[in-house]
Each structure stands twice: as C-alpha cells, then as structure tokens.
C-alpha cells in the first residue's frame, strides 16, 4: 500500500476544487437524491447598469439559501433589502422551495431579516470576535 500524504494549501487548483465538489455531489446524489442546485441573483439597478443592491444565493433540496445581500449605503433604510428578499423568495417558491435560510453577524441585518419573517435557529458566538453569527430560517 502506498503511503498516504495530506497536503494543506491556501492556493488550491481549480482541478482539485472541482474534483472535491464533483465527488461530494455524487455521494449526496446517491445518499439523498439530486440537489437540483440552481443559482439565484436579484439585482436592483439605477438606469442601465449602476448596481444599487444585490442578493446572491441558490436553491437546492427545496430550500433557498441567501449567501450575500448587499445594499448601497445611500439606499439603506428604504426597504430595499426586504424587496430583494421577497423577490428571491417568490422565485424560490416558483422553483418548488418550501423554506429559506440566511446567516449574518450584523445586528442591523439581523433586525432586517427578522422583520422579513426569518426566525433564528442557531448562533455562533465570537464569529467574528465580538459578534455573534446568527442563522435564520423562514418557511415559504
């Protein structure tokens, strides 16, 4: 038997990352069925191209995951985050999703998500140091 080596890097090759992802996907497909993962982006623009806010995530296994939600500083406090979430949730419902989840370590964003109907289900203290990362979910 050949000796096993374990490598650690902060510069992985695209080939290695692809192989890990492909193999985990194959395992999960066999274990619980295909995820049906599809990207989802909601963008708010001014005119033909100026991005003022955006949401990025994906749907998989009947859930919407909101990975990033950004609002331009000049647009904050005007309900735009709620509008982006509502648009993403509507698309997720159209895709057959039954729930949504998101996480944040921003106290301001936490209040926004709770106003949008998301409820905390877990937290990690000091992630990052001095903050709490809160995980929230919402039935769709």
C-alpha positions as CSV (number, residue, x, y, z in Angstrom):
1,X,0.0,0.0,0.0
2,X,1.3,3.5,-0.9
3,X,1.8,5.9,1.9
4,X,-0.9,8.5,2.4
5,X,0.0,12.1,2.3
6,X,-2.1,15.1,3.5
7,X,-1.5,18.4,1.8
8,X,-2.7,21.8,3.2
9,X,-2.8,24.8,0.9
10,X,-4.4,28.2,0.6
11,X,-4.0,28.1,-3.2
12,X,-5.9,25.0,-4.4
13,X,-6.0,24.2,-8.0
14,X,-9.3,24.5,-9.9
15,X,-8.9,20.8,-10.7
16,X,-8.7,19.8,-7.0
17,X,-11.7,22.0,-6.0
18,X,-13.7,20.6,-8.9
19,X,-12.9,17.0,-8.0
20,X,-13.9,17.5,-4.4
21,X,-17.1,19.2,-5.4
22,X,-17.9,16.6,-8.0
23,X,-17.3,13.7,-5.7
24,X,-19.3,15.2,-2.8
25,X,-22.1,15.8,-5.2
26,X,-22.0,12.2,-6.4
27,X,-22.1,11.0,-2.8
28,X,-25.0,13.3,-1.9
29,X,-26.9,12.3,-5.0
30,X,-26.6,8.6,-4.1
31,X,-27.4,9.3,-0.4
32,X,-30.4,11.7,-0.6
33,X,-31.0,12.4,-4.3
34,X,-30.0,15.2,-6.6
35,X,-30.0,18.7,-5.1
36,X,-31.3,20.4,-8.1
37,X,-29.0,23.3,-7.2
38,X,-29.6,26.5,-9.2
39,X,-28.0,29.9,-8.7
40,X,-30.3,32.8,-7.9
41,X,-29.4,36.5,-8.1
42,X,-31.7,39.5,-7.6
43,X,-30.2,42.9,-8.6
44,X,-31.5,46.4,-8.1
45,X,-30.1,48.9,-10.6
46,X,-30.4,52.5,-11.4
47,X,-30.5,53.1,-15.1
48,X,-28.9,50.6,-17.5
49,X,-26.1,49.4,-15.2
50,X,-25.5,51.1,-11.8
51,X,-25.9,48.3,-9.2
52,X,-27.5,49.7,-6.1
53,X,-28.3,46.4,-4.3
54,X,-28.0,42.7,-4.8
55,X,-28.7,39.3,-3.4
56,X,-26.9,36.2,-4.4
57,X,-27.6,32.6,-3.4
58,X,-29.0,29.4,-4.7
59,X,-31.9,26.9,-4.4
60,X,-31.3,23.2,-3.6
61,X,-33.2,20.4,-2.0
62,X,-36.3,22.6,-1.7
63,X,-34.5,25.4,0.1
64,X,-33.4,28.9,-0.8
65,X,-30.0,29.9,0.7
66,X,-29.2,33.6,0.7
67,X,-25.4,33.8,0.7
68,X,-24.9,37.5,0.1
69,X,-27.2,40.5,0.5
70,X,-25.7,43.9,-0.1
71,X,-27.3,47.4,-0.2
72,X,-25.5,50.5,-1.3
73,X,-25.1,52.8,1.7
74,X,-27.2,55.6,0.1
75,X,-30.1,53.1,-0.4
76,X,-30.2,51.6,3.1
77,X,-33.2,52.1,5.3
78,X,-35.7,52.3,2.4
79,X,-37.0,48.7,2.4
80,X,-34.8,47.6,-0.5
81,X,-33.4,44.5,1.5
82,X,-37.0,43.4,2.1
83,X,-37.9,43.8,-1.5
84,X,-34.8,41.8,-2.6
85,X,-35.7,39.0,-0.2
86,X,-39.3,39.0,-1.3
87,X,-38.3,38.7,-5.0
88,X,-35.8,35.8,-4.1
89,X,-38.5,34.1,-2.0
90,X,-41.0,34.4,-4.9
91,X,-38.6,32.8,-7.3
92,X,-37.7,30.1,-4.8
93,X,-41.4,29.3,-4.4
94,X,-41.7,29.1,-8.2
95,X,-38.9,26.6,-8.1
96,X,-40.7,24.5,-5.6
97,X,-38.9,25.5,-2.4
98,X,-40.5,25.2,1.0
99,X,-38.0,27.2,3.1
100,X,-35.3,29.8,3.1
101,X,-32.2,30.3,5.3
102,X,-29.6,33.0,5.8
103,X,-26.9,34.0,8.3
104,X,-25.5,37.2,9.5
105,X,-23.2,38.7,12.1
106,X,-24.6,42.3,11.6
107,X,-27.0,43.4,14.3
108,X,-28.7,45.7,11.7
109,X,-29.1,42.9,9.1
110,X,-30.4,40.6,11.9
111,X,-33.3,43.0,12.5
112,X,-34.0,43.4,8.8
113,X,-34.2,39.6,8.4
114,X,-36.5,39.2,11.4
115,X,-38.8,41.9,10.1
116,X,-38.9,39.9,6.8
117,X,-40.2,36.9,8.8
118,X,-36.9,35.0,9.4
119,X,-36.5,33.3,12.8
120,X,-33.2,32.4,14.5
121,X,-32.4,28.8,14.8
122,X,-28.8,28.9,15.9
123,X,-25.8,31.1,16.7
124,X,-22.0,31.1,16.9
125,X,-20.5,33.5,19.5
126,X,-17.4,35.4,18.6
127,X,-17.8,34.8,14.8
128,X,-16.1,37.2,14.2
129,X,-14.6,38.2,17.5
130,X,-17.0,40.4,19.4
131,X,-20.0,39.5,17.2
132,X,-22.5,36.6,17.0
133,X,-23.2,34.9,13.7
134,X,-26.9,34.1,13.8
135,X,-28.6,31.6,11.5
136,X,-32.2,32.2,10.5
137,X,-34.9,30.4,8.6
138,X,-38.3,31.1,7.1
139,X,-41.0,28.8,5.8
140,X,-42.0,29.7,2.2
